[in-house]
Amino acid sequence: MNVSAFLEKNFRHFNARELLSAAKSYRDFVSAEQNGKMMVTLAGAMSTGELGISLAEMIRQDKVHAITCTAANLEEDIFNLVAHDEYRIIEDWRALSVADEVALRDEGFNRVTDTCIPETVMRHIERKLLKLWQKAAENKEFKMPAQFMFDLLDDDDLVQHYQIPRENSWLAAAKDAGIPIFVPGFEDSTLGNIYAARVYEGKVANHQAIASGTMQMEKLIHWYKETSPKNPIGFFQVGGGIAGDFPICVVPLMIQDLKLDVPLWAYFCQISDAVTSFGGYSGAVPNEKITWCKLEPEAPKFMIQSDASIVAPLIFAYVMGM
């Protein structure tokens, strides 16, 4: 029994039914008949969770057409690509004591749930990026954060030392497919912190190397305006936070601030463990987005309250007919 058949036989109620319904609707949305385009947003630590194994294939099969992600997901795809074998897995991570955490820190590891990323890979990538940042800053050449990572994918020294197949990198798949990647809040990441530190030290001339959030929003306006006349655009949100909040706002921006006549997002699915309470936007039900001029009232809407590291690969497998 393949994954799709398994889901159709067993996923009948509650979050399981919602997962299957979302997957069926996604598959139909990007079919030749509907010809929809999908924005996928990545929060959390999906790259360290190796979502790239399934997401990269989704990109290659033309099921994903734009990505918005946190800077952590951007950098951690590269970290995993070049240092996967140096990561440490903690089987019983819930039982770690404070002393255990201190020991990991002193050994140079940064823990993300059960996975510990070595500090050495961050410094290795920093040395590569520093030259790129310096050149761009000196030339006042604004680049999207993802463009610097694309440049690293062309670095022969790094290519020779990949520790996982390149095909498991969603960033490499996005580069090959030529789809846009938007990375709001770059400063909220390891490399964003390092960039600020190097500007502070004077090793990088200024902040004019990395496109700001507002510059990226302008580029997103252009992408949405150029894409939406021919194709309905959907929104598949993994987690919450800025990765989802930033791109979904491009539609009310265009309608309310630019007075443009553009279609709203035509499909919406969010995988999140957040609940609707205390004004938590990441737990807001999809219908709430109607009042903000984000979602078409008749758009398919799904909220799957579960673990994205489990749910997303299953949905992707179904969409790809696996």
C-alpha positions, 0 to 999 in steps of 0.5 A: 500500500502506498502512502496515498492509499494508506491515508485514504483508508485510515485518515478518516476523522479529526486532524487525520481527516483534515490532513487528507482533505488538505492534501486532496485540495492541494493536489487539485489546486496545482493540477493542470485543470486549476493551474494554481501556484503555491506559496509554502512558508516554513517556520520552526526548524523544518530544515534541521528536521530534514523536511528538504527530503520531501519538499525538494521533490515537491519543488522539482515536480512543480508543486511549489512555486514560491517559498517564504521562510525564516532565516534559520530555515534558510541557513540550516538547509546549508548547515545540514548539507555540509555538516550532516554527519557531524550533527549529534542526535539525542535519543532521550532529549526530554531527560536532559538535565541542565548539566547535560545542556551545559556540557553540550554547550561547552562541546560546541553544540546548539540543540534543536529538540533531538538534534544538535548542530555543531558550532563549527559549521556555522563558523565555516559558513561564516568564513565563506559568506564574509567575503560575499557580504564584504563585496556586496556591501562595498558595492552597495549591492542589495541581495536577497538573503537567499541569493547569498546561499545560492552563491554558496551552492556554487562554491566548489569547495563546499560542493566537494564536501556535501554530506547528504545528497544534494537532491535532499536540499530544498534550497538547491531545488529552489535554486535549480527551479528558479522559484523566489525565496523570501526571508523576512527577519534575517536578523533573527538567525545565527548568520543574521547575528553574525552579519550585524556583529561584522558590521559593528566591528567594521569588517563589513562596510555597512548594512547595505548588502542584504535586502531589508524586509520592506525591499523583499515585500516590494519584490513579493508585490511584483511576484504576486502581481505578475502571477495572479492574473493567470494563476490562482495562488495558494498559501501552505503554511508550516508553523506560524510566526513571521514566515507566514505573517509576512507573505500573507499580508501582501494581498491586503497591502496591494488592495488597501494600500496600493488600491489594486484590483488583485485576487485574494489567496485562493487556498489556505492550509496551516499546520500548527500546534498553536490554539486560538486563544489570547490573540495568538495570530499563529493559532487564528482560524482561517476564517479570521483572515477573510476580514483582513482581505487575505482569503477568498471567502470560498477558498478551501481552508484547513487548520491541522493542529499537529506536528508539522514534521509528521504532517507535511511529508505525508501531505507532500507524498499525497500531492505527488501521488506517492 
